[in-house]
Amino acid sequence: MNRNDFPCLDVKVHNKPLVYFDNAATAQRPQSVIDAVANYYTKTNANVHRGVHTLSGEATDQFEAARESMAKLLNSPSEKNIIFTRGCTEGVNLVAQTFVRSRISHGDEIIVSEMEHHSNIVPWQLLCEQTGAQLKVLPFNDDGELQIELLNDLITNKTKFLSVVHASNSLGTINPIKQIVKMAHAKNVPVLVDGAQAAAHLTIDVQDLDCDFYTTSGHKMYGPTGIGTLYGKMEHLEAMPPYHGGGEMISHVTFEKTVYSPVPAKFEAGTPNIAGAIGLGAAADYILKHGIENINKADTELLDYATKKMLQVDGLRIIGTASHKVSVVSFTLKGVHPHDLGTILDHYGIAIRTGHHCTMPAIKHFNVPATARASFAFYNSKDEIDYFIECLEKAREMFV
C-alpha cells in the first residue's frame, strides 16, 4: 500500500505537484491495474468464452479470475452471483427493469433515501412513470444521518422494493445497511445497496448484510472506468428475465424460441468490457492484498485530520457531520462560490470537486446551491492537507 504504486500522482498541474482530492469522483489506478489492462491488450487480446484457440482461452481465464476476485472481495457465496456491468448505474437499472418491474404495478411503492446519487433516483422514477408506482423518500437529519426510526412507518403493504446507498458520495455518511435490510426484510421488502463509495473504503460482506443486491463501480475502487459489478442472491438472478439480448447470453436460438444461458451469462449479452473486467479484478486483488481494514484506517486518519483543520478556517461550514463517514468532506466557504474556489485551488495544483455531486436533493436539504468537496484516499498525506488548508486561506483572503 504505497503512494508510489499510483503513477498519475506524479504529474504536475500548473507547474505544481498534483494534490488529488477528488477520489470520490474517480480514484487513481495502481500500476498493477494498468499493467493488467496493458497485458491483456498486448499479450492475450481475444474474445472470451467463444474461442478454442490459446489466446481466447487465456483471456477467458483472466476474465473469470476477475469475477472470482470480486466475489472474494464482497464475500459472495459464489462467483456466479457476480454480474459484470458498466458500473453501479447499470446495476441499478438492470434490477429496476428486470427484478422490480416484473413484480410492481400501479399504486405500489418503492423507497429510496434523501441522500441518494441520481443514479439511484432516476431509474426508479422512470420505473414509476412506466408502471404508475409511487416513489417514497426516507429523509435524513441535519447531521446527514438517515432517520431510520421512520422506516417502519414508511414501509406499507404496498412497498415492493427499497434501494439505499451504503456510503454517501456527497455527505460521506455510512448508513447502517444491516439494520435497514433487517427492517425491510421483516416486511418482505427486498433491498438493493449502492456500494459505489463503500467498496474503496469499507469491508463488505454481502452474506452478512443479507442484501438482495449490491452494486460496485470499478473506477471508484482503483479500477478502470466503464466496468462494475452487480451481486444478486441466486434465487433472484435465476428468476429475473434478461436485461439485454444478444450473443453469449443464449444456449440455443431458433426463430420460434430462445433458451438463455445460466447466470451470470444470462445478463452479459455481447462482447463484454474484457480489459475493464480484468483491470477490475486487478483492483480487487490490490485491495485484498493490502487489506481493506488497513485502507480504511488510513482513510479515516486523513478524514479526522482534515476535518479538524478545516473547522479552524474562518467561514468554513462542513456539510454532512454524521458520526460515521467515509473520507469525504463537503463544505462551503463564506463569500466564495464553490466553483470559484475549485478554480483557484486548481491553480495551486489541488483537485477538488464542486457542484451538487449528482445528489441535488441532498444538497438542497442544506439550503445551499452547491458545495466544494474534498475526498481522500490512503495515498494522500497530512502534508497535502496542510497545503490544502493554506490554499483555502489564500482563497478566502482574495474575497474578503
N, C-alpha and C positions, 0 to 999 in steps of 0.2 A: 504494500500500500504506500505508494510513493508518488510525489508530485511529478517526478521525472518520467513517470510512466505515460504522461499526457503531453504529447509534443506541441499541441496548439497553445498551451500555456506559455510557451517560449516566444510567441510573436510579440511585436510591439505595435502600439496604436498611438498615432500622433507622436512618434519617437519616444514613447514612454512604455515601460513594461506593462503588459496586459494584466489587469486585475479583473478576473472574470467572476462577477457576482450575479450571473443570470442563469444559474443552474436549474432553476425550476422551469424555465422555458425549454432549455435543452442542455444536458450535461456534456462535458467533454468526453472524448473516447481515449481509452488507453491504447498503447501501441499494439497490445495483443489483439484487440478488436480490429484495428487497422490491418494488421498482418493477416488475420483470419480471412478478411474480405479479399485482400490482395492475393492471398494464396489460392483462394477459390478461382479467381479470375485468371491467374497466371499458370495454375497447375492442374486444376480439376474442373475447368469450365465446361459443364454439360448439363443437360436437363436431368431432373431427378425422377426416380421411380419407373421410368418407361424404357430405359435402355439396358441392353445386356452387355454393352462394352465397358471397358475398365473405367473410363472417366465418369460415366454415368453412375456406376456402382460406387465409386469413391465420393462423388458429390452427394449421392443419396445417403451414404453413411454419415457424412458430415451434417447434412440437413437433419437427419433423425437424431443424431447425437445432440444437436442443439435443442431439440424438443425434450430430450431426456434431461438436459441441464436445467431447462426452465421448470420441468416437473420437480426436480430436486430442490430448486430454489424456493418453490411455492409449497413444497411438501404435498404435492398432488399424489393421490393413490396410484396413479399410473400416468405414463407419458401420453396415453391415448386420450386422456382428459384435456390435453393441451392442443388448442387450435391456433395456428398461425394466422394473424390478421395484419392489417396495416397499422394498427395501434389501438388504443383504448376507444377512440371514436368509432371505428368499425366494429369493435367488440360490442359496444352498447347498441349500435344499430342492428347488428345481427340478432342479438337477443330480443330487441324490441319487435323486429319484423318476423321472427320465427316463433320463439317460445311464447312471448306475451301476446302477440297478435292472434295466435290460434286459440287463446283462452279468454279473450276480453271482448266485451260488447257494449252497446250503448248504455250509459249510466254507470258503468263500472269505474273504478278509481285506481290511479297509480300515484304513489307517493315518492317525492324527491325532497331534498333538503334545500334550504335557502342559500347554502354556500356552494352549490354545485357549479362546476365548469359548464360552459354552454353545451359541450358535447354530451353532458348527462342531463340536459334540459330539453334541447331542441328535438332529439329523436323521440322523446316521449310526447312532446307537443304535436309532432307530426302524427304519431300513432293515435293520439286523442282526436285529432281532426279527421283521421281516416275512419275511426270507429264510433265516435260520439262519447268516448270515455272522458273522464274528468281528471285533471292533474291537480294534486293537492301538495301542499308545501309544509314541511316541518321546519319551523323557524329556529334561529339561534339568538342568543342574548348579546348584550353589548360587549362582552368579552370575546365573542366569536365562538361560543360553545353551544352545541345543539341542545335544545330544550327537550331532552329525552323524556321528561315526565309527561309531555303532551302526546307522545306517540301512541299510547294505548287508546286514547280517545280519538286520535286521528284515524286509526285503523277501524274500518267498519266491515260489515258483511259484504260490502261491495268492493272492498280493496282487493285487487288481484296481484299487485306487484309493488315492490319497494326498491328504489335504486339510490345508493348513497356513496359519497366519496369517503375514502379511507383517511386521506390527509389533504387538507385544502391547499390549493396552489397559490391562493392569494392571502389567506389568513394564517396558514401554517398549522391550523388546528388538526390534531389527531383525534378522530372520532372513535368512540367505544363500540367498534364494529361487532364484537362478540355479543355484547349486550343487546344491540339493535337487532341482530339476527335472531337471537333467542326470543325477543319480544315479538318479532314478526312471525316467526315460525309457530309461536304459541297460538296464533290466529290463522295459521295455514297460509301465510303470505310469503312467497319466495323472495329472495334478495339478491341483487347484483351489487357488487362493490367495485367502485372505480379506484384502481390502485396505481394510477399514473404517477403520483408523487410518492407513494409509500414504498414502492419497490426499491428505490435507491437508498432508503433510509431505515426501514423497519424490517424486523423479522416477520415473515408472512407464512402462516400455516393454514392453508385453506381448509384442511380437515378439522383443525381445532376451532377455527372461526365458524365452520359449518355453513358458510355462504353457499348459495346455489351457483353463482357465477362470480368470477373475479377477472378483471382486465388489467393488463400491463401495457406499457408503451416503451419500446426499446430505447428511444433517444433520451428519455428521462433517466435511464439507468445505465448510462455509459455505453449504450449500443447504437446501432445505426438508426437513421430516420426511416419512416415508412414501413416499420415492422413492429409487431407486438404480439401478445397472446391473449386468448380467452380461455380461462379454465371454466369448466362446467361439470356438474355432477353427471355421471354417466347416464342415469335414468332420464335426465332431461335431454341430453345431447342425442340419445337414441330416439327419443320421441319427437324431436324437432324436425321440421322439414328443412331442406337445404336453403341456403341464403342466395347462392349463385348457382347457375347451371353451366356445365361445360365439361371439358376433359378432366380426367383424373378422379373426379368425384363419382364416377359411374363404374359399375361392374358389368353391366350389359345394357345395350341400347338397341331397340327396334323402333320403327316409326309408330308402333302401337303403344309401347311401354318402355320405360327406363327403370332399371334396378340400380339403386345407389350403393356406393361403396360404404363400408363400415366407418364409424367415427374413428379418427378425425378427418379422414379423406373426404367424407361427405360434405364438409364445409370448406374445402380448399380447392375450388374449381380452378382450372387453368394452370399455367406455369406460375409457380409461386415466386416470391422475392427470395430466391435461393441465397444470394450473397447476404441479404439482410438477416435472414434467419441464422445463417452460420455466424455472422457478426454478433447477433443477439445471444447465441449460445456462448460465444467467447466472453461477452459481457457478464453473463450469468456465472460462468466459470471464474471470472475475475473476482466477483463478489463472494462466491463460495470459497475461493482460495484465501482471501484476506479476512473473511468473516464479517457478516453484516453487523454483528454486535460491535466490532471494532470501528466500522464505518459510522455507525450510529453514535458511538461515544465521541468520536472526533467531531462529527457534525454538531452534536449537542453542545460541546465545549465552545465551538465557534458561535453558535446561536446565543448562548448565555453571555459570552464576552461582548459580542456586537450589541446585544440588547442593552446591557449595562452602559456601554459607551454612548450609544445613540440617545439614551434618555438624558444624557448630560448636555445635549445640543439644544440651545435655546430655540423654542418654537417648533421642535420636532414632536410629532404625535405618531405613535405606533398604532396601526390599525390591525386589531386582532391580538388579544392578550390572553389567549387560552392558557391554561396551566400545562397542557401537554401539546407541544408543537414540533413539527419538523423544522429544519433550518431555513425558514422563510420569514422575512420581516418586511411587511408593507408599511409605508409611512407617508406622512405629508410634512412639509417644511413651510412654516408660515411665511407668506409673501412670495413664495417661489412655486410656480406651476410645475407639476411633476415632469412635464415634457421638457421644460427649460432646464430643470435640474439634470435630467438624463443627458441632455446635450452638453451641458457644462462638464459633467463628470466624464463623459466620453473624451473630452479634450485632455483630461488628466490620465487617460488610459483605463478608466473604470467603466465596466459594462454592467449596467443595471437594467431593469425593465420598468417601463412607465405605462400607465393607462388603467384599464379595468381588468386586465389579465384574463379575459374571457369569462369573467364572473360578474357581469353587470349587476344582477340583483344583490349579490353580496356587498359590493362596493356602495350601492345605493343605500343600503341599510345604515351606513355611517354618514350619510348626507355629504359626501364628497364626490366630485366629478371623476376623480382619478387618484391613483396613488403612485408613488415610486416603490419599487420592490427590490430588495437585496436578498439573494438566496445563495446559500453557501454549500459547498461540498467539502469533503475531507481533505482535498488537495489545496484548499485555501489556507490562509495563515492569519494569525493575530496581527502580524505586521501589516498585512494588506488591509485589515480592518482599521488599524490606526491611521493608515494613509487615507482611507475612505472617509474617516471622521474629519481629518484635516481638510479634505477637499469639500466636504459638506459645509464646514465653517466658512471656507472661502466663498462658496456659492451663496450662502446666506448673507455674507457681508456685501456681496455685489448688489443685493436687492434691498438693503437697509436704507 
